[in-house]
């Protein structure tokens, strides 16, 4: 398992290779600034950005230019944010809460629509033309919000809000100390549902699960199992006639009875 030190060494190697290509001499302090600015990116991302830089940039790139090569331009990032949001709407919809790894998406939704439920209801009611108009508003607002920290942020869905509103009517003998409620994790890639635990007496997510979500340590939460698809029939099975299938089934039943 690679450590942070290992990653830093690989990033330094990429920056040094880039500096050699551009015949640029970097001091130790300059190199430290580059590594610090690229903190949070993987060595693979930095290496890919370095290779792209030598193809597209005439001069040795500043850290901000390398970051833009990794993340895309502000317009690219905003468009990707909308795609992440739209995917969450299609998967989680009105009912489930959504944790956005990019908190700027959640803040933008809260500013424009007031929350996840209102956003989902709006998208369901709007025509395609109206949705496109809201998309433009989202892109402009996101570009502004993305200048702020992007810590993960959760927006409550209908199930979570209903539980919060009804918790006072629950009786103790009907529930265990906690209950499970699924949360959709919205990311650029790898979006999925996880089961989070909530307190029975408050309908609030338990602190340990909240910490895992806020730290983006999603694998530590139990992922919901994927649906198992039936295997495709063989060519032999596809060619069988109905009477052949019945004969096979009767033969199988007969062989089971004889055991």
C-alpha positions in Angstrom: 0.0 0.0 0.0 1.4 3.4 -1.0 1.9 6.0 1.6 1.6 9.8 1.3 5.4 10.0 1.1 5.4 7.5 -1.7 2.8 9.6 -3.6 4.8 12.8 -3.0 8.0 11.1 -4.4 6.2 10.1 -7.5 4.7 13.6 -8.0 8.1 15.1 -7.5 9.4 12.8 -10.2 6.7 13.9 -12.6 7.4 17.6 -12.0 11.2 17.1 -12.4 10.6 15.3 -15.7 8.4 18.1 -16.8 11.0 20.7 -15.8 13.7 18.8 -17.7 11.6 18.8 -20.8 11.1 22.5 -20.7 14.7 23.1 -19.6 13.5 24.7 -16.4 15.5 24.7 -13.2 13.4 24.4 -10.0 14.7 25.3 -6.5 13.7 23.1 -3.6 11.2 25.8 -2.4 9.6 25.9 -5.9 9.3 22.2 -6.0 7.7 22.2 -2.5 5.1 24.7 -3.7 4.2 22.5 -6.7 3.8 19.4 -4.5 1.7 21.4 -2.0 -0.5 22.8 -4.8 -1.1 19.3 -6.2 -1.9 17.8 -2.8 -5.1 15.8 -3.1 -4.4 14.6 -6.6 -3.0 11.1 -7.4 0.4 10.6 -8.9 -1.4 9.1 -12.0 -3.4 12.3 -12.4 -0.3 14.5 -12.1 1.6 12.3 -14.6 -1.2 12.4 -17.1 -1.4 16.2 -16.7 2.3 16.5 -17.2 2.1 14.4 -20.4 -0.8 16.6 -21.7 1.2 19.8 -20.8 4.1 18.9 -23.2 1.5 18.5 -26.0 -0.5 21.6 -25.4 1.6 24.2 -23.6 4.5 26.2 -25.0 5.9 27.2 -21.6 6.6 25.4 -18.3 3.1 25.2 -16.6 2.3 26.9 -13.3 0.5 24.7 -10.7 -2.8 26.3 -11.6 -2.3 25.2 -15.2 -1.6 21.6 -14.2 -4.7 21.6 -11.9 -6.8 22.8 -14.9 -5.3 20.0 -17.0 -6.4 17.5 -14.3 -9.8 19.0 -13.6 -10.7 20.7 -16.8 -11.6 24.3 -17.2 -14.3 26.0 -15.0 -16.8 25.4 -17.7 -15.8 21.7 -18.0 -16.1 21.3 -14.2 -19.5 22.9 -14.2 -20.8 20.7 -17.0 -19.4 17.6 -15.2 -21.1 18.8 -11.9 -24.5 19.0 -13.8 -24.0 15.4 -15.1 -23.3 14.2 -11.6 -26.4 16.0 -10.3 -28.6 14.6 -13.1 -27.3 11.1 -12.5 -28.2 11.4 -8.8 -31.7 12.6 -9.7 -32.2 9.6 -12.1 -30.9 7.1 -9.5 -32.1 8.5 -6.2 -34.9 10.7 -7.3 -37.3 12.2 -4.8 -37.1 9.6 -2.0 -33.5 9.0 -1.1 -31.0 11.4 0.5 -27.9 12.2 -1.5 -24.3 12.8 -0.4 -22.4 14.8 -2.9 -18.7 14.2 -2.8 -18.4 17.7 -4.4 -20.1 19.9 -1.8 -20.3 22.8 -4.3 -23.0 20.8 -6.2 -25.1 20.5 -3.0 -24.7 24.2 -2.1 -25.7 25.1 -5.7 -28.9 23.0 -5.4 -29.7 24.5 -2.1 -29.3 28.0 -3.4 -31.3 27.6 -6.5 -34.0 25.1 -5.5 -34.0 25.1 -1.7 -33.1 21.4 -1.3 -33.0 18.0 -2.8 -36.8 17.4 -2.6 -37.6 20.7 -4.2 -35.0 20.1 -7.0 -36.5 16.6 -7.7 -40.1 17.9 -7.8 -39.0 20.8 -10.1 -37.2 18.4 -12.5 -40.2 16.1 -12.6 -42.6 19.0 -13.4 -40.5 21.0 -15.9 -40.5 20.6 -19.6 -37.1 19.9 -21.4 -36.8 23.5 -22.3 -37.4 24.7 -18.7 -34.8 22.2 -17.5 -32.3 23.5 -19.9 -32.9 27.0 -18.6 -32.3 25.8 -15.0 -29.2 24.0 -16.2 -27.8 27.3 -17.4 -28.5 28.9 -14.0 -26.9 25.9 -12.2 -23.8 26.1 -14.3 -23.3 29.8 -13.6 -24.0 29.4 -9.8 -21.8 26.3 -9.6 -18.8 28.2 -11.1 -19.1 30.7 -8.3 -19.6 28.1 -5.5 -16.8 25.9 -6.7 -14.3 28.6 -5.7 -15.1 27.7 -2.1 -14.2 24.4 -0.3 -15.9 21.4 -1.7 -16.2 19.1 1.4 -18.9 16.4 1.0 -22.4 17.6 1.8 -25.7 15.7 2.2 -29.1 16.8 1.0 -32.1 15.1 2.7 -34.6 13.1 0.6 -38.3 12.5 1.4 -37.7 9.4 3.5 -35.2 11.2 5.8 -37.4 14.3 6.2 -40.5 12.2 6.9 -38.7 10.2 9.6 -37.5 13.5 11.2 -41.1 14.8 11.2 -42.6 11.6 12.6 -40.0 10.5 15.2 -42.1 11.9 18.1 -44.9 9.5 17.3 -42.8 6.3 17.3 -43.1 3.9 20.2 -40.0 2.4 21.8 -41.1 -1.2 21.6 -41.4 -1.1 17.8 -37.9 -0.2 17.0 -34.3 -1.1 17.8 -31.8 1.6 18.8 -31.0 2.3 15.2 -32.5 1.7 11.8 -31.0 1.6 8.3 -31.7 4.1 5.5 -30.0 4.2 2.2 -28.1 7.2 1.0 -26.9 7.7 -2.6 -23.3 8.7 -2.9 -22.9 11.0 -5.9 -19.5 11.1 -7.4 -18.0 11.8 -10.8 -17.5 8.0 -11.0 -18.4 5.1 -8.8 -21.8 6.6 -7.6 -23.7 4.0 -5.5 -26.1 3.5 -2.6 -24.9 2.7 0.9 -26.8 1.8 4.0 -26.4 4.4 6.8 -27.6 4.0 10.3 -29.9 6.5 12.1 -30.8 7.0 15.7 -34.3 5.7 16.6 -34.9 8.4 19.2 -34.0 11.4 16.9 -34.0 10.1 13.3 -30.5 11.7 12.9 -27.7 9.8 11.3 -25.4 8.2 13.9 -22.2 10.2 14.4 -19.8 7.4 13.2 -21.6 7.0 9.9 -21.7 10.8 9.5 -18.0 11.0 10.0 -17.4 8.3 7.4 -19.5 10.2 4.9 -17.9 13.6 5.6 -14.5 12.0 5.2 -15.6 10.4 2.0 -14.7 7.0 3.4 -17.6 5.4 1.6 -16.2 1.8 1.4 -16.4 1.6 5.2 -20.1 1.8 4.9 -22.0 -1.3 3.8 -22.8 -1.1 0.1 -26.1 -2.4 -1.1 -25.7 -5.6 -3.0 -26.0 -5.4 -6.8 -28.7 -7.3 -8.6 -27.6 -10.7 -9.8 -28.6 -11.2 -13.4 -29.6 -14.6 -14.7 -26.9 -16.2 -16.9 -27.6 -16.1 -20.6 -28.9 -19.4 -22.0 -26.5 -21.5 -24.0 -26.9 -22.0 -27.7 -28.1 -25.6 -27.0 -30.8 -24.3 -24.7 -31.9 -21.7 -27.3 -32.3 -24.4 -29.9 -34.5 -26.6 -27.7 -38.2 -27.0 -28.6 -40.9 -26.7 -25.9 -41.5 -30.5 -25.9 -37.7 -31.0 -25.4 -37.7 -28.7 -22.5 -40.6 -30.5 -20.9 -38.8 -33.8 -21.4 -35.7 -32.4 -19.8 -37.6 -31.2 -16.7 -39.5 -34.5 -16.3 -36.2 -36.3 -16.5 -34.6 -34.1 -13.9 -37.6 -34.5 -11.6 -37.4 -38.3 -12.0 -33.7 -38.4 -11.3 -34.2 -36.3 -8.1 -36.9 -38.7 -6.8 -34.7 -41.7 -7.4 -31.9 -40.3 -5.1 
